[in-house]
Amino acid sequence: MNLPTFTIVLISVFLSVAAQISLKHGMSNASVKAALSLDATSIFVAIITNLSIIFGLLTYILSAALWLFVLSKVEVSKAYPFVGLGFLGTMLFAYWFLEEPMTLTKVAGTLLVIAGVAIISK
């Protein structure tokens, strides 16, 4: 994998992590939570008017577009293990931006996933 493609892989993974954090932030919004107990129309309106959710969805679309480019250049068996980095990024960003607790169990589990990804990608 050449450096430009590797860079795009990392950007795609980072955007996927950013999308997860943004979507969680949006779904944690009080107006969205309140709408979840109402009818489908209220839920839909609450979701499509929430900027964090819109940003998260657009970020996912951009991440997917970059991933499609990667798949056109690299074997999926070589590219996909990098998606495992998303587990680490999501845990760290959730800790930093959403103030989710970082427990020993989460850290250990994430490191095991990354170790598994490293083994598979060899």
C-alpha positions as protocol buffer text, in pm:
chain_id: "A"
residue {
  index: 1
  type: MET
  ca { x: 0 y: 0 z: 0 }
}
residue {
  index: 2
  type: ASN
  ca { x: 150 y: 331 z: -102 }
}
residue {
  index: 3
  type: LEU
  ca { x: 159 y: 637 z: 125 }
}
residue {
  index: 4
  type: PRO
  ca { x: -128 y: 832 z: -39 }
}
residue {
  index: 5
  type: THR
  ca { x: -360 y: 532 z: -16 }
}
residue {
  index: 6
  type: PHE
  ca { x: -250 y: 461 z: 341 }
}
residue {
  index: 7
  type: THR
  ca { x: -326 y: 824 z: 427 }
}
residue {
  index: 8
  type: ILE
  ca { x: -674 y: 794 z: 277 }
}
residue {
  index: 9
  type: VAL
  ca { x: -732 y: 476 z: 479 }
}
residue {
  index: 10
  type: LEU
  ca { x: -646 y: 661 z: 799 }
}
residue {
  index: 11
  type: ILE
  ca { x: -862 y: 959 z: 703 }
}
residue {
  index: 12
  type: SER
  ca { x: -1155 y: 727 z: 630 }
}
residue {
  index: 13
  type: VAL
  ca { x: -1116 y: 554 z: 968 }
}
residue {
  index: 14
  type: PHE
  ca { x: -1086 y: 890 z: 1146 }
}
residue {
  index: 15
  type: LEU
  ca { x: -1402 y: 1018 z: 973 }
}
residue {
  index: 16
  type: SER
  ca { x: -1586 y: 703 z: 1077 }
}
residue {
  index: 17
  type: VAL
  ca { x: -1483 y: 765 z: 1439 }
}
residue {
  index: 18
  type: ALA
  ca { x: -1587 y: 1130 z: 1414 }
}
residue {
  index: 19
  type: ALA
  ca { x: -1922 y: 1020 z: 1274 }
}
residue {
  index: 20
  type: GLN
  ca { x: -1982 y: 781 z: 1567 }
}
residue {
  index: 21
  type: ILE
  ca { x: -1903 y: 1050 z: 1822 }
}
residue {
  index: 22
  type: SER
  ca { x: -2119 y: 1308 z: 1644 }
}
residue {
  index: 23
  type: LEU
  ca { x: -2413 y: 1069 z: 1611 }
}
residue {
  index: 24
  type: LYS
  ca { x: -2393 y: 974 z: 1979 }
}
residue {
  index: 25
  type: HIS
  ca { x: -2376 y: 1342 z: 2074 }
}
residue {
  index: 26
  type: GLY
  ca { x: -2681 y: 1413 z: 1864 }
}
residue {
  index: 27
  type: MET
  ca { x: -2881 y: 1120 z: 1996 }
}
residue {
  index: 28
  type: SER
  ca { x: -2799 y: 1229 z: 2353 }
}
residue {
  index: 29
  type: ASN
  ca { x: -2964 y: 1566 z: 2293 }
}
residue {
  index: 30
  type: ALA
  ca { x: -3263 y: 1630 z: 2522 }
}
residue {
  index: 31
  type: SER
  ca { x: -3501 y: 1713 z: 2235 }
}
residue {
  index: 32
  type: VAL
  ca { x: -3413 y: 1393 z: 2051 }
}
residue {
  index: 33
  type: LYS
  ca { x: -3451 y: 1186 z: 2367 }
}
residue {
  index: 34
  type: ALA
  ca { x: -3789 y: 1346 z: 2434 }
}
residue {
  index: 35
  type: ALA
  ca { x: -3904 y: 1276 z: 2079 }
}
residue {
  index: 36
  type: LEU
  ca { x: -3817 y: 908 z: 2112 }
}
residue {
  index: 37
  type: SER
  ca { x: -4122 y: 860 z: 2332 }
}
residue {
  index: 38
  type: LEU
  ca { x: -4349 y: 1024 z: 2077 }
}
residue {
  index: 39
  type: ASP
  ca { x: -4470 y: 927 z: 1730 }
}
residue {
  index: 40
  type: ALA
  ca { x: -4248 y: 843 z: 1431 }
}
residue {
  index: 41
  type: THR
  ca { x: -4293 y: 1187 z: 1275 }
}
residue {
  index: 42
  type: SER
  ca { x: -4167 y: 1362 z: 1589 }
}
residue {
  index: 43
  type: ILE
  ca { x: -3867 y: 1130 z: 1603 }
}
residue {
  index: 44
  type: PHE
  ca { x: -3790 y: 1191 z: 1236 }
}
residue {
  index: 45
  type: VAL
  ca { x: -3814 y: 1570 z: 1273 }
}
residue {
  index: 46
  type: ALA
  ca { x: -3599 y: 1570 z: 1588 }
}
residue {
  index: 47
  type: ILE
  ca { x: -3332 y: 1366 z: 1413 }
}
residue {
  index: 48
  type: ILE
  ca { x: -3321 y: 1555 z: 1082 }
}
residue {
  index: 49
  type: THR
  ca { x: -3307 y: 1892 z: 1257 }
}
residue {
  index: 50
  type: ASN
  ca { x: -3019 y: 1797 z: 1488 }
}
residue {
  index: 51
  type: LEU
  ca { x: -2691 y: 1937 z: 1356 }
}
residue {
  index: 52
  type: SER
  ca { x: -2476 y: 1674 z: 1529 }
}
residue {
  index: 53
  type: ILE
  ca { x: -2673 y: 1395 z: 1364 }
}
residue {
  index: 54
  type: ILE
  ca { x: -2662 y: 1565 z: 1023 }
}
residue {
  index: 55
  type: PHE
  ca { x: -2286 y: 1617 z: 1060 }
}
residue {
  index: 56
  type: GLY
  ca { x: -2242 y: 1254 z: 1167 }
}
residue {
  index: 57
  type: LEU
  ca { x: -2437 y: 1122 z: 868 }
}
residue {
  index: 58
  type: LEU
  ca { x: -2250 y: 1344 z: 623 }
}
residue {
  index: 59
  type: THR
  ca { x: -1920 y: 1239 z: 779 }
}
residue {
  index: 60
  type: TYR
  ca { x: -2016 y: 873 z: 736 }
}
residue {
  index: 61
  type: ILE
  ca { x: -2095 y: 936 z: 370 }
}
residue {
  index: 62
  type: LEU
  ca { x: -1755 y: 1100 z: 316 }
}
residue {
  index: 63
  type: SER
  ca { x: -1584 y: 816 z: 503 }
}
residue {
  index: 64
  type: ALA
  ca { x: -1763 y: 559 z: 285 }
}
residue {
  index: 65
  type: ALA
  ca { x: -1668 y: 745 z: -34 }
}
residue {
  index: 66
  type: LEU
  ca { x: -1302 y: 745 z: 69 }
}
residue {
  index: 67
  type: TRP
  ca { x: -1328 y: 378 z: 163 }
}
residue {
  index: 68
  type: LEU
  ca { x: -1463 y: 296 z: -183 }
}
residue {
  index: 69
  type: PHE
  ca { x: -1159 y: 467 z: -331 }
}
residue {
  index: 70
  type: VAL
  ca { x: -933 y: 259 z: -104 }
}
residue {
  index: 71
  type: LEU
  ca { x: -1107 y: -62 z: -208 }
}
residue {
  index: 72
  type: SER
  ca { x: -1045 y: 26 z: -572 }
}
residue {
  index: 73
  type: LYS
  ca { x: -670 y: 43 z: -500 }
}
residue {
  index: 74
  type: VAL
  ca { x: -602 y: -220 z: -230 }
}
residue {
  index: 75
  type: GLU
  ca { x: -706 y: -576 z: -157 }
}
residue {
  index: 76
  type: VAL
  ca { x: -983 y: -573 z: 103 }
}
residue {
  index: 77
  type: SER
  ca { x: -790 y: -823 z: 315 }
}
residue {
  index: 78
  type: LYS
  ca { x: -509 y: -568 z: 345 }
}
residue {
  index: 79
  type: ALA
  ca { x: -725 y: -260 z: 393 }
}
residue {
  index: 80
  type: TYR
  ca { x: -994 y: -386 z: 629 }
}
residue {
  index: 81
  type: PRO
  ca { x: -773 y: -456 z: 931 }
}
residue {
  index: 82
  type: PHE
  ca { x: -716 y: -82 z: 958 }
}
residue {
  index: 83
  type: VAL
  ca { x: -1083 y: -44 z: 1042 }
}
residue {
  index: 84
  type: GLY
  ca { x: -986 y: -196 z: 1378 }
}
residue {
  index: 85
  type: LEU
  ca { x: -815 y: 132 z: 1458 }
}
residue {
  index: 86
  type: GLY
  ca { x: -1164 y: 276 z: 1477 }
}
residue {
  index: 87
  type: PHE
  ca { x: -1222 y: 85 z: 1801 }
}
residue {
  index: 88
  type: LEU
  ca { x: -930 y: 263 z: 1963 }
}
residue {
  index: 89
  type: GLY
  ca { x: -1026 y: 601 z: 1820 }
}
residue {
  index: 90
  type: THR
  ca { x: -1388 y: 566 z: 1923 }
}
residue {
  index: 91
  type: MET
  ca { x: -1295 y: 472 z: 2279 }
}
residue {
  index: 92
  type: LEU
  ca { x: -1052 y: 764 z: 2311 }
}
residue {
  index: 93
  type: PHE
  ca { x: -1282 y: 1022 z: 2151 }
}
residue {
  index: 94
  type: ALA
  ca { x: -1578 y: 905 z: 2359 }
}
residue {
  index: 95
  type: TYR
  ca { x: -1364 y: 956 z: 2668 }
}
residue {
  index: 96
  type: TRP
  ca { x: -1240 y: 1300 z: 2559 }
}
residue {
  index: 97
  type: PHE
  ca { x: -1552 y: 1447 z: 2399 }
}
residue {
  index: 98
  type: LEU
  ca { x: -1846 y: 1261 z: 2551 }
}
residue {
  index: 99
  type: GLU
  ca { x: -1689 y: 1212 z: 2894 }
}
residue {
  index: 100
  type: GLU
  ca { x: -1759 y: 839 z: 2885 }
}
residue {
  index: 101
  type: PRO
  ca { x: -1561 y: 646 z: 3144 }
}
residue {
  index: 102
  type: MET
  ca { x: -1249 y: 465 z: 3029 }
}
residue {
  index: 103
  type: THR
  ca { x: -1241 y: 145 z: 3229 }
}
residue {
  index: 104
  type: LEU
  ca { x: -976 y: -121 z: 3243 }
}
residue {
  index: 105
  type: THR
  ca { x: -1219 y: -359 z: 3075 }
}
residue {
  index: 106
  type: LYS
  ca { x: -1273 y: -123 z: 2780 }
}
residue {
  index: 107
  type: VAL
  ca { x: -901 y: -63 z: 2739 }
}
residue {
  index: 108
  type: ALA
  ca { x: -818 y: -434 z: 2761 }
}
residue {
  index: 109
  type: GLY
  ca { x: -1093 y: -528 z: 2517 }
}
residue {
  index: 110
  type: THR
  ca { x: -989 y: -261 z: 2270 }
}
residue {
  index: 111
  type: LEU
  ca { x: -625 y: -368 z: 2290 }
}
residue {
  index: 112
  type: LEU
  ca { x: -728 y: -730 z: 2229 }
}
residue {
  index: 113
  type: VAL
  ca { x: -920 y: -626 z: 1918 }
}
residue {
  index: 114
  type: ILE
  ca { x: -621 y: -428 z: 1792 }
}
residue {
  index: 115
  type: ALA
  ca { x: -390 y: -723 z: 1863 }
}
residue {
  index: 116
  type: GLY
  ca { x: -625 y: -948 z: 1669 }
}
residue {
  index: 117
  type: VAL
  ca { x: -631 y: -704 z: 1379 }
}
residue {
  index: 118
  type: ALA
  ca { x: -250 y: -688 z: 1381 }
}
residue {
  index: 119
  type: ILE
  ca { x: -226 y: -1069 z: 1374 }
}
residue {
  index: 120
  type: ILE
  ca { x: -481 y: -1103 z: 1093 }
}
residue {
  index: 121
  type: SER
  ca { x: -314 y: -835 z: 881 }
}
residue {
  index: 122
  type: LYS
  ca { x: 26 y: -1012 z: 879 }
}
